[in-house]
């Protein structure tokens, strides 16, 4: 459902499909215990001066896309 929604919003090339990831946050632990899945929405590789920096800047359009994707997912899930 998530991959289909991402493609609807951003186009067919926007999803890289399913991949294994050890995760970098505690939420990865929940996916193992609760048997759920995660979805990542990337901001691109051009963030400056780099992620995890208090002065990071990125294209804020990514936030709009993310909200659109999550709203559509909720609508699909709730029917």
N, C-alpha and C positions, 0 to 999 in steps of 0.2 A: 504494500500500500504506500509506504513512504517513497520508494524508488519511483513508482508511477507518478506520484504527486510532484516530486522534484522535477521529473522530466516534463510534466505539464507546465510548470512555472518557468523553468530555465532552459528547456529544450532537451532533445534526446541525448546529446553528448555531455550533459551536466552530471550524470551519475557514473561512478566507476564500479558500481555493483557491490557485491558482498566481498568483504575481505576480513581476514583475522587481524585483530589488533589487541595488544596487551593492555591498551588504555593507559592514560596518564593521570587518571583521576580515580577517586574512590568509587565512582559510579560503575566502573568496570566490575567491581566486586558484586554489585547488585545484579548485574546481568547474569552472572554465574549462578547466584543463589536463587533468583526469581525466574530464571529461564526466560528472560526478555531480551530485546534487541535495542541497539542504539543507532542513532542517525547523526552523522556529522555534517555540519554546514560550514564549509570553508570560507575564509575571508580573502584568500589569495596569497601569493608569495611576495607581494610588493609592499607589505606593511613596513613602515619605517618609524623609528629606528630598529624595530624588531618586536616580536611578541614578547610578553612578560616584561615590557619596559613601560613605566608609567607615562611616557610621552608617545606611545605608539599611535600612529594614524593609519587609517585604512578607508577604503571606499564604503561610506555608510549606506550605499544602495544595498549592500549585502544584508543589512539589518531588515530592510523592507522586504527583500526576497524571503528571508527567514521567517518573518511574521506571516507573509502570504502562504508559505508552505505549511507552517504549523496550523494556521486557521483552516486551511483546506483539509488537512489531516483530521482535525477535530470534527469538522463537518461530515467527512466520510465515515469516521468512526461512530459518531452519534446517529448517523443516518438521517 
